[in-house]
Amino acid sequence: MSVVDDYLGSVEPTRRVVLERIREVVLELVPYTEECISYNMPAFRVHGKVVLGFLSCKKHMSIYPFSGKTIATLGDKLGDFVTTTGSVHFTVERPIPEPLLRDIIATRLREIGAKGVEDR
């Protein structure tokens, strides 16, 4: 088991499904990523830099692209999701749409100079 498996095992089942889908998308787009814990959250690292992390909080879930630039770059596409400088918040009832998640991952990969499956 990986550290991400351990974390997901502790998450409430309906939230776990949403976070597992995020993980699947990351691994599909960046199969060479390293799963890790960064800033006390499950994350995915490429070339020593984190591409994305996620967390289940009391009232919502969040993804963290570990870059304020990613959120700023995609500001218009994030619509009415609650955001901070470095995170996007969502719920089970309103998860991040997969095309938007893919955009977030692709944007972060470009920032760190890494390639995903779609860039190869």
N, C-alpha and C positions, 0 to 999 in steps of 0.2 A: 504494500500500500504506500501511496505517496502522501506527502504532507497535505495536498489538496484533498485527497480521499478522506484523510483523517478529519479535516475541517468540515467537509460536506456531510460526513457522518453525524456531525453534531448539530446540523441545521434542520429545522422543522421541515417535514417532507414536502409540503407544497412549495416552499421557497427553494428547497434543494433542487427540485425539477428545473426551476428557472435558472439557478446558478450552474447546474450541470449542462444546460444548453449553452450557456455562455462559454463554458469550458470547451465543449465540443466544437464550437465555432472557432475559438482561438486555436485549438489543436488542428483543425482542418486547414486554417489559413497559414499557420506557422507550426508545421509538424516537428520542427527541430527545436522548439522552445523548451526551456527548462522550467519545470514547476518548482516553486519555492514559496517561502514565507518572507514577505517584505513589509515592514512597518506593521507587523502583527496581522497581516492578512494574506490569504492565498494569492499568489501572483504568478506571472509567466514572464520569464527573463530570456532575452536574446542578446548575445554578445555582451553580457554583463549588465545590460540595461533592462529595466522592467517595461514590458509592453502594456500590461493591463493587470489590475488586481480587482478583487471583488470582496464584498462584505455583506452579511445579513445583519442589519441593525434592528432595534426594537420596532420602529414604525415603518421602515422601508429597507430596501436593499440598494447597494451602490456599486458602481464600477469606477475605477480609478485608473486613468491612463498614465499616471505619474508624470503629468506635464500639463501645466496651465495653458500651453499653446494649443494643445489638441482641442480642449473645450472652446477656446476662443476661435479657433479656425472653423469649427463646426457649429458655432453658435446658432445660426439660423436653422440648421437641420435639427437641432435639439428641441425645437418647438417649445412646448410648455412643460417639458420635464424640468424638475427642480435641479439646478446645477450650483456648484460652488466653483471656485477657481480650478479645482482639480478633480471634481467628481460629478457624476450624474446619478440622480436618485430615481428609483422606480419601485413598483410594487408587483405582487403576483397578478393583480387584476390588470395592471398596465405595465407589462415588461417592455424592455427596450426592443423595438422591432429589429429583426435580424439584419436587414439592409443597413440600418443605422449603426448597429454593432460592428458590422463589417467595415463601414466607413471610419469608425473610431479606431479600429485596429489598424487599418491601412494608413490612416493619418499618422498614428504613433510610429508605425514601422518606418515611414518616410522620414520622420523627425530623427530617428536614431540611425538612419542609413541602412536599415535591414530590409530584406526582401521577404515577401510572403509568397504563397503558392501562386497567387494571381499575378505576381510580378515576374515570375521566372519564365 
